[in-house]
């Protein structure tokens, strides 16, 4: 592996007795520049979170840090989710990232979220904190564009339809197995040769008692 093989996806989380915070980010480009972007983004989000900042302040801190360093020429898409574990209510900031897939019963659909600008584009961006309410038994799957856009030479992208079919047939298996299965399916679709890094996060909420 060379420095040019380095990608820009990150996944971070913090678990507390009553809440779970998860961030997924995807830095523009590849190589060391993407790694620097990704590292700064996750460090800024973490730094704000550890100061007990809310989601809005976390996103604002990361956005300004990236813009200060790269002048708006490079950016990071991302989602930051805070889930109240007893109640299943979530707060989400979507900075231009692919929408999470919500698996509810036999239905699979994108979570109804608006997309704000990616982090690092405009330091004055005010991000929306959007609400997400889960029901007992819901599954939430977060992915980066490396999943949806993976395509063989002269072939079609993996896409949401293929992803949804895998999520439908894997409804009864554990979340960590779902992430492995999706990654394996994408690699097979690309004939074993990935052109982009990818991230898959799978969360199950079984209800207040869990």
QUIMO-V497612 format. One record per backbone hydrogen bond with DSSP energy under -1.0 kcal/mol. CO is the residue of the C=O (numbers start at 1). NH is the residue of the N-H. E is the energy in kcal/mol with one decimal. If there is no record, write none. Layout:
BEGIN
co->(CO/CO)
nh->(NH/NH)
e->(E/E)
END
This chain:
BEGIN
co->(2/3/6/8/10/12/14/18/19/20/21/22/23/24/25/26/31/32/33/34/35/36/37/38/39/40/41/42/43/44/45/46/48/49/54/55/56/57/58/59/60/61/62/63/64/65/66/67/70/75/76/77/78/79/80/81/82/83/84/88/89/90/91/92/93/94/94/95/100/101/102/103/104/107/109/111/118/119/122/130/132/135/138/139/140/141/142/144/145/148/150/152/159/160/161/162/163/164/165/166/168/170/174/175/176/177/178/179/180/181/182/183/184/185/186/187/188/190/199/201/203/205/207)
nh->(5/6/31/27/25/23/21/85/16/83/14/81/12/79/10/77/35/36/37/38/39/40/41/42/43/44/45/46/47/48/49/50/53/52/58/59/60/61/62/63/64/65/66/67/68/69/70/71/73/28/119/26/95/24/93/22/91/20/88/134/84/132/82/130/80/96/116/78/111/141/109/139/107/104/102/113/121/76/125/92/90/138/205/103/203/101/201/147/149/159/158/155/163/164/165/166/167/168/169/170/171/173/178/179/180/181/182/183/184/185/186/187/188/189/190/192/191/193/144/142/140/137/210)
e->(-1.7/-1.1/-3.1/-2.0/-2.0/-2.8/-2.5/-2.0/-2.9/-3.2/-2.3/-3.3/-2.5/-2.4/-2.4/-2.3/-2.0/-2.5/-2.2/-2.8/-2.7/-2.3/-2.3/-2.5/-2.1/-2.4/-2.3/-2.3/-2.7/-2.1/-2.3/-2.7/-2.2/-1.9/-2.3/-2.6/-2.4/-2.6/-2.2/-2.8/-2.5/-2.1/-2.4/-2.2/-2.6/-1.6/-2.7/-2.4/-1.7/-2.3/-2.6/-2.6/-3.2/-2.3/-2.2/-2.9/-2.3/-2.0/-2.7/-3.1/-3.2/-2.5/-2.6/-3.2/-2.0/-1.2/-2.8/-1.4/-2.9/-2.6/-1.9/-2.3/-2.3/-2.5/-3.3/-2.1/-1.2/-2.2/-1.8/-3.0/-3.8/-2.4/-2.4/-3.4/-2.9/-2.9/-2.9/-1.9/-2.7/-2.4/-2.5/-2.4/-1.7/-2.9/-1.7/-2.0/-2.4/-2.1/-2.3/-1.3/-1.0/-1.6/-1.7/-2.0/-1.5/-2.4/-2.6/-2.1/-2.6/-2.5/-2.4/-2.5/-2.4/-2.2/-1.7/-3.5/-1.6/-1.3/-1.5/-2.9/-3.1/-2.4/-1.5)
END
